[in-house]
Every structure is written in structure tokens, then in C-alpha cells.
Amino acid sequence: MERYEDPEFFKLLTESYERLLGRSLIPQEILIQDAAKWLYEDAPFAILAHTADADPTFMYGNKAAQKRFGYSWEEITRLPSRLSAQPVNREERQQFLDRVRRDGYSSGYSGIRVTKTGGRFLIEDATLWQLLDEHGTVHGQAVTIPKSTDL
């Protein structure tokens, strides 16, 4: 079973978001039995999640994220997340990640990212949060990217 089909991962992703931000990641009109499929296939925003490793690797990227970054599921889920930013932008990205580790989440982030082919784009109003289970264990971080613009 792929992670996008895994009900336990979906629960971690959505419940940690709701616990930290106080709102649902899934619109009310989406039926619970359709929510995981909607988030992966139809959500109008990109969503990515990476592991809690010292050099995290993406473990989830919905179809919108795959399209935006230019990777297939197989490629994006093997990609170290630091490679989503060009070397010149990695320090800024790391500061953002560190702020989220400290505070649990951060909203309103904008930054430059890079596609598989080297194209650059600006992500805007991103929200990053810790993937915390109900016991407080951190499993990584996830981000929603509601808007991006080619540069």
C-alpha cells in the first residue's frame, strides 16, 4: 500500500494539522470516506510531507505537488526535501523548518523553490506543521502550498 492510501498516515497528517492549527485540512463538504483520495488527487493546493530524519526525504506529495515540482510519486518520495530549494535558498528554508520545530507550525511563508528540471517558482502563503501523533511523537513535517508563481 502506498502512503497516500494509508489510513494511518492520513490520520497523522490531518489530525496533527487540526490539533496544531485549530481547523480542518479537509473541507466540510468532502465525505470522510472520500477525504484521503480527495487530498491526494483533487486538492487545489500542493501538500508535501517529509520524514523526521536529519536529512529528511519526502514521504508524501499529492498530485498538485507532483505537478508543481515535476516529479512522479516514485521520484518525489525518494527526494531529499532540501533539494526542493536551490542551494542559495536552503539556509532560509532551514530557518523556516527550525521555527516550525520550535513552535509546532508556521503560516504565511513565502520562498523560492525549484522543479525537477531546474525551473524556479515562488511559493506563497505556505503553512508548515509538525506531524505529531496523539502521543506527541514527531514523525516529520508537512506543508500546504496554496499558491505558487513561476519566476
N, C-alpha and C positions, 0 to 999 in steps of 0.2 A: 504494500500500500504506500502510495506517495504521501508526503507530508500534507499536501493540500487536500487529501481525502481523509486525513487522520482526525477523528473527532476530539481526541485528547489535545492535539496541537491547536485546533480551532478554539477549544475551550480556554487554553492558556492565552492565546492571542487576544480573544475578545474579552475574557474576564479580567485580565490584567489591565487592559485599556480602560474598561469600565471602573475598575477598582481605583485606578490612579487618576483618571480624568473626570470621573463622575457622570459620564454619558456613554451611550452605546455606540459601538463602531458600526453596527448594522441598523439601517433604517427600520422603523416600526412596521412598515408595510411588507417587509420581507418575512415570510413564514420561517419559523425556526428550522424546519426540516430542509429548507432551501438555502439557508444562510451561508453555509460553508461554500457551496457551489457558487452562489452569487458573489461572495467576496473574492473567490479565485477567478471566476470567468467574466463577471459583468460589472464589478465595482467601477465607478467612474474616476477612481483615484488609484494611484500606484501604492502598493504596500509591499514592504520588504521586511524580512527578519533575519538577524544573524545570530550566531552562536555566542556563548559567553567565553570562548577561548581567548587567549592572549592576542592572537591574530585571528579575529573572527571571520568565519565563512558564512555567506548567505545560506540559509536553510529554507527560505520561503521567498517567493516573488510571484505575485499574482500576474495575470495576463497583461494588465496595464503596465506593470513594472517591466515585464519581459519585453514588451513592445517598446517602451521608452528607452530602455538601456540596450536593446538589440540582442538579447540573449534568449536562448531556449530555456526551458525548465532545467534540463540536464546541465547546461552551461552555467546558469546563474546559481544553481545550488552547489556548485563546486568553486565558485569565485570568492576569493578573499574580499571582504567588503571594503577594505582600504582601496582596492583597485577601482571602485566606483568614482573615485576622485583622482584628479591628476596630482602628481607629486607636489606641485606648488600649492594645492588646496588641501592637502592632507592634514596639516597642522590645525587649520581652522576646523576641519571635520572632527579631529581628535578632541579638541576643546569642547565641541558640542556633545560628543559622546561622554566625555568626562563629567560635564554638567548634568547629564541625564543620570549617570551612575550616582551622583551625589543627591540629586533632587527627586528622582523617580521618573520624571518626564519633563519635556520642554516643548513648547509650541511656538509657532511663528518664525521658525528658522528658514533662512534662505541661503543657498550656496551653489557653487558651480559643481556639476558632475559631468562624467564622461561616458560615452557609449562604447560599445564593443569596438566600433570602427574608429574611435577617437574623436567623434563629434562632441561638442560641448553644449551643455544646456544648464539653465538656471532653474533650480527647484525653489518653489516659493511656498511659504506658509506651512512648512512641514512640521509634523508632530512626531517626536521620538519618545518612546517609553520603554521602561524595563519590563521584560517578560518575567513577571513574578507569579509563582503559583500560590495557592491558598495557604501554604506553609511559610511563605516569604523567601523561597529559594529562587535565585535568579537563573534563568535559562538562556538569557541573551537580551537583545533589544529589538524593537520593531519600529518601523516608521511609516507614516502615511504621507504621501506626496500628492496634494490635491491639485497642484498647478505647476507646470514647467514651461519654459520658453527656450527655443533654440537660440544659440548665440552665433 
